[in-house]
Amino acid sequence: MALLDCKNVTLGYEGDILIQGLNFSVQTGDYLCIVGENGSGKSTLMKTILGLRSPLSGALSFGAGLTGREIGYLPQQTEVQRDFPATVREIVRSGLLGRTGLRPCYTRAEKQRADALMEALGIGPLARRCYRELSGGQQQRVLLARALCASDRLLLLDEPATGLDPLVTEELYEAIARENREKGLTVIMVSHDMDAALRYASHILHIGDQWFFGSRAEYLGSDVGRRYLGKEAAE
């Protein structure tokens, strides 16, 4: 059974259609990159997966027992987020809140999970530091650890490397890929970085004047992929 199934979905705002008749599915362990032109509806699709918007028609559903509370989400950073006055440990542990329910405290296992993720992402020594004092790359690692605390099943990312330098970007992508490769985490990432998409993704969903869904190899051989990659190279 698919972890996420999108059937004949139409997305838009107040009758203004962005995507029509969209069909794709995501299996456990997939790494799906959503690519395409600006304004094509990528972020709208992400909000729909998160349950923040409803499709104009069609159905988007979870399978394999997945619920909305088991989704980790790393959005694009805003200036307000960058100036958040909390410690690294506090922010990472806040990703556990969806698991705690009405409990006022984290369990020992939950605290250990947060600490282990901080160590794995190289931010363990920063645990007591104030988040707003960190570099952009360090902040993104903190937010990634928070998202991973929220779920070890499905991780959604919206342009996670925006504004980061190339070295930090590479390190962030590698950290995400490790979780996918070694722990079976399912990843869905919106990205304009075609080099990263073609390097890491198992599947590509292209949204635009035409949409395409298939494996990375199928995308490279498709008319949609060749046309878009040719345009990217020309620019």
Secondary structure, 3 states (H helix, E strand, C coil): CCCEEEEEEEEEECCEEEEEEEEEEECCCCEEEEEECCCCCHHHHHHHHCCCCCCCEEEEEECCCCCHHHEEEECCCCHHHHCCCCEHHHHHHHCCHHHHCCCCCCCHHHHHHHHHHHHHCCCHHHCCCEHHHCCHHHHHHHHHHHHHHHCCCEEEEECCCCCCCHHHHHHHHHHHHHHHHHHCCEEEEECCCHHHHHHHCCEEEEECCCCEEEEHHHHHHCHHHHHHHHHHHHC
